[in-house]
Amino acid sequence: MQMTDFEFQIDNFMMYCTSKNLSPKTMKSYEQTLKLFAKYLQDNFSIEDVERVTTGHIRQYVGYLQDRENIQY
């Protein structure tokens, strides 16, 4: 299976984090956060290429996260 551009960039960033000796817990958090963001972009905007991400997409994602926080269970 071929990697998407997002997966490649996340993998590249995680290698950078390893070279900076970040804690495993921090790295796991970064990776999970980036993968959730990538999934959101793919599901909602069909974006798999990092170059297509705009500040508007990021704002939409932040709003989505804030809306999720405000949901009462």
Backbone as a printed PyTorch tensor [residue, N CA C, xyz], in Angstrom:
tensor([[[  0.8390,  -1.1870,   0.0000],
         [  0.0000,   0.0000,   0.0000],
         [  0.8830,   1.2500,   0.0000]],

        [[  0.5240,   2.1970,  -0.8410],
         [  1.3040,   3.4230,  -0.9950],
         [  0.9010,   4.4450,   0.0670]],

        [[  1.9050,   5.1390,   0.6080],
         [  1.6630,   6.1880,   1.5950],
         [  1.0730,   7.4270,   0.9180]],

        [[  0.1530,   8.0870,   1.6290],
         [ -0.3010,   9.3890,   1.1510],
         [  0.7870,  10.4110,   1.4970]],

        [[  0.6930,  11.5910,   0.9180],
         [  1.6440,  12.6560,   1.2280],
         [  1.5760,  12.9850,   2.7220]],

        [[  0.3570,  12.9960,   3.2730],
         [  0.2070,  13.2870,   4.6950],
         [  0.9240,  12.2540,   5.5510]],

        [[  0.7250,  10.9910,   5.2310],
         [  1.3800,   9.9280,   5.9970],
         [  2.9030,  10.0600,   5.9150]],

        [[  3.3890,  10.3710,   4.7300],
         [  4.8270,  10.5580,   4.5500],
         [  5.3410,  11.7080,   5.4100]],

        [[  4.6150,  12.8340,   5.3890],
         [  5.0470,  14.0010,   6.1620],
         [  4.9730,  13.7470,   7.6690]],

        [[  3.9540,  13.0290,   8.1070],
         [  3.8580,  12.6770,   9.5240],
         [  5.0260,  11.7860,   9.9080]],

        [[  5.3120,  10.7930,   9.0850],
         [  6.4340,   9.8910,   9.3530],
         [  7.7520,  10.6690,   9.4060]],

        [[  7.9200,  11.5840,   8.4840],
         [  9.1200,  12.4210,   8.4470],
         [  9.2290,  13.2600,   9.7270]],

        [[  8.1210,  13.8500,  10.1610],
         [  8.1220,  14.6560,  11.3830],
         [  8.4420,  13.7930,  12.6060]],

        [[  7.9130,  12.5680,  12.6290],
         [  8.1710,  11.6950,  13.7690],
         [  9.6500,  11.2950,  13.8270]],

        [[ 10.2810,  11.1190,  12.6820],
         [ 11.7250,  10.8500,  12.6730],
         [ 12.4980,  12.0470,  13.2080]],

        [[ 12.0510,  13.2410,  12.8520],
         [ 12.6660,  14.4550,  13.3810],
         [ 12.5200,  14.4930,  14.9090]],

        [[ 11.3260,  14.1680,  15.4160],
         [ 11.0910,  14.1470,  16.8640],
         [ 12.0040,  13.1290,  17.5510]],

        [[ 12.2020,  11.9810,  16.9150],
         [ 13.1010,  10.9680,  17.4610],
         [ 14.5200,  11.5300,  17.5530]],

        [[ 14.9310,  12.2550,  16.5380],
         [ 16.2870,  12.8250,  16.5450],
         [ 16.4510,  13.8820,  17.6280]],

        [[ 15.3490,  14.4860,  18.0660],
         [ 15.3830,  15.4880,  19.1290],
         [ 15.2040,  14.8680,  20.5120]],

        [[ 15.1220,  13.5390,  20.5430],
         [ 14.9830,  12.7920,  21.8000],
         [ 13.7630,  13.1960,  22.6190]],

        [[ 12.6470,  13.4300,  21.9340],
         [ 11.4130,  13.7130,  22.6570],
         [ 10.9490,  12.4550,  23.3750]],

        [[ 10.2130,  12.6400,  24.4350],
         [  9.7550,  11.4800,  25.2030],
         [  8.7650,  10.6600,  24.3720]],

        [[  8.7160,   9.3630,  24.6080],
         [  7.7680,   8.5170,  23.8880],
         [  6.3190,   8.9920,  24.0460]],

        [[  5.9760,   9.4810,  25.2230],
         [  4.6120,   9.9600,  25.4680],
         [  4.3060,  11.1850,  24.5980]],

        [[  5.2490,  12.1110,  24.5090],
         [  5.0830,  13.3000,  23.6700],
         [  4.9640,  12.9010,  22.2080]],

        [[  5.8120,  11.9970,  21.7760],
         [  5.7840,  11.5560,  20.3790],
         [  4.4660,  10.8720,  20.0430]],

        [[  3.9840,  10.0420,  20.9370],
         [  2.7020,   9.3580,  20.7110],
         [  1.5740,  10.3850,  20.5810]],

        [[  1.6040,  11.3950,  21.4360],
         [  0.5950,  12.4480,  21.3940],
         [  0.6610,  13.2150,  20.0730]],

        [[  1.8600,  13.6040,  19.6510],
         [  2.0310,  14.3140,  18.3820],
         [  1.5120,  13.4790,  17.2170]],

        [[  1.9030,  12.2260,  17.1870],
         [  1.5110,  11.3590,  16.0760],
         [ -0.0040,  11.1770,  16.0280]],

        [[ -0.6030,  10.9390,  17.1680],
         [ -2.0580,  10.7480,  17.2190],
         [ -2.7840,  12.0140,  16.7650]],

        [[ -2.3270,  13.1600,  17.2400],
         [ -2.9470,  14.4320,  16.8750],
         [ -2.8500,  14.6830,  15.3720]],

        [[ -1.6840,  14.4460,  14.8040],
         [ -1.4950,  14.6610,  13.3700],
         [ -2.3200,  13.6930,  12.5320]],

        [[ -2.4160,  12.4480,  12.9720],
         [ -3.2110,  11.4610,  12.2250],
         [ -4.7010,  11.7960,  12.2770]],

        [[ -5.1690,  12.2810,  13.4200],
         [ -6.5760,  12.6880,  13.5180],
         [ -6.8540,  13.8930,  12.6160]],

        [[ -5.9220,  14.8300,  12.5640],
         [ -6.0650,  15.9900,  11.6800],
         [ -6.0810,  15.5510,  10.2180]],

        [[ -5.1820,  14.6490,   9.8590],
         [ -5.1400,  14.1400,   8.4840],
         [ -6.4390,  13.4360,   8.1200]],

        [[ -6.9790,  12.6490,   9.0470],
         [ -8.2500,  11.9430,   8.7890],
         [ -9.3920,  12.9430,   8.6110]],

        [[ -9.4280,  13.9620,   9.4470],
         [-10.4530,  15.0040,   9.3230],
         [-10.3850,  15.6490,   7.9390]],

        [[ -9.1810,  16.0120,   7.5060],
         [ -9.0320,  16.6480,   6.1970],
         [ -9.4400,  15.7200,   5.0640]],

        [[ -9.0860,  14.4630,   5.1800],
         [ -9.4490,  13.5080,   4.1370],
         [-10.9610,  13.2950,   4.1060]],

        [[-11.5650,  13.1080,   5.2570],
         [-13.0040,  12.8320,   5.3340],
         [-13.8640,  14.0320,   4.9340]],

        [[-13.4350,  15.2290,   5.3060],
         [-14.2680,  16.4080,   5.0960],
         [-13.9240,  17.2210,   3.8490]],

        [[-12.6910,  17.1260,   3.3820],
         [-12.2610,  17.9460,   2.2480],
         [-11.5420,  17.1550,   1.1600]],

        [[-11.4500,  15.8400,   1.3290],
         [-10.7460,  14.9690,   0.3680],
         [ -9.3100,  15.4320,   0.1300]],

        [[ -8.6560,  15.8840,   1.1850],
         [ -7.2780,  16.3600,   1.0870],
         [ -6.3320,  15.2760,   1.5860]],

        [[ -5.3970,  14.9030,   0.7310],
         [ -4.3470,  13.9560,   1.1010],
         [ -2.9610,  14.5410,   0.8470]],

        [[ -2.9240,  15.7370,   0.3110],
         [ -1.6670,  16.4060,  -0.0170],
         [ -1.4870,  17.5970,   0.9120]],

        [[ -0.4050,  17.6140,   1.6550],
         [ -0.1330,  18.6670,   2.6370],
         [ -0.1750,  20.0510,   1.9900]],

        [[  0.2770,  20.1540,   0.7670],
         [  0.3270,  21.4470,   0.0730],
         [ -1.0540,  22.0650,  -0.1390]],

        [[ -2.1100,  21.2730,  -0.0690],
         [ -3.4650,  21.7800,  -0.2830],
         [ -4.1140,  22.3320,   0.9810]],

        [[ -3.4820,  22.1470,   2.1270],
         [ -4.0470,  22.6120,   3.3950],
         [ -3.9020,  24.1300,   3.4940]],

        [[ -4.9960,  24.7940,   3.8620],
         [ -4.9850,  26.2450,   4.0170],
         [ -5.2590,  26.6080,   5.4790]],

        [[ -5.0610,  27.8670,   5.7870],
         [ -5.3910,  28.3230,   7.1450],
         [ -6.8720,  28.1410,   7.4220]],

        [[ -7.6950,  28.2400,   6.3940],
         [ -9.1350,  28.0160,   6.5580],
         [ -9.4320,  26.5990,   7.0220]],

        [[ -8.7320,  25.6210,   6.4690],
         [ -8.9220,  24.2320,   6.9010],
         [ -8.5460,  24.0770,   8.3700]],

        [[ -7.4610,  24.7190,   8.7590],
         [ -7.0100,  24.6230,  10.1480],
         [ -8.0330,  25.2660,  11.0740]],

        [[ -8.5550,  26.4250,  10.6880],
         [ -9.5980,  27.0830,  11.4980],
         [-10.8380,  26.2000,  11.6160]],

        [[-11.2270,  25.5750,  10.5150],
         [-12.3820,  24.6770,  10.5380],
         [-12.1460,  23.5270,  11.5100]],

        [[-10.9370,  22.9890,  11.5150],
         [-10.6070,  21.8720,  12.4010],
         [-10.6350,  22.3090,  13.8640]],

        [[-10.0960,  23.4740,  14.1540],
         [-10.1290,  23.9830,  15.5270],
         [-11.5780,  24.1620,  15.9710]],

        [[-12.4180,  24.7100,  15.1060],
         [-13.8360,  24.8510,  15.4210],
         [-14.5000,  23.5040,  15.6610]],

        [[-14.1600,  22.5340,  14.8430],
         [-14.6860,  21.1720,  14.9960],
         [-14.2940,  20.6030,  16.3630]],

        [[-13.0420,  20.7920,  16.7620],
         [-12.5890,  20.2970,  18.0650],
         [-13.3070,  21.0170,  19.2020]],

        [[-13.4970,  22.3190,  19.0580],
         [-14.1910,  23.0720,  20.0940],
         [-15.6480,  22.6400,  20.2010]],

        [[-16.2850,  22.3870,  19.0780],
         [-17.6640,  21.8910,  19.0980],
         [-17.7580,  20.5450,  19.7860]],

        [[-16.7910,  19.6770,  19.5200],
         [-16.7700,  18.3550,  20.1600],
         [-16.6150,  18.4740,  21.6690]],

        [[-15.8110,  19.4390,  22.1190],
         [-15.6160,  19.6580,  23.5530],
         [-16.8920,  20.0930,  24.2490]],

        [[-17.7240,  20.8380,  23.5260],
         [-18.9320,  21.3940,  24.1110],
         [-20.1190,  20.4470,  24.1110]],

        [[-19.9640,  19.2830,  23.5110],
         [-21.0450,  18.2890,  23.4960],
         [-21.1950,  17.7100,  24.8910]],

        [[-22.4260,  17.7110,  25.3920],
         [-22.7080,  17.1610,  26.7090],
         [-23.0430,  15.6710,  26.5780]],

        [[-22.3890,  14.8370,  27.3610],
         [-22.6630,  13.4020,  27.3160],
         [-23.5890,  13.0120,  28.4180]]])
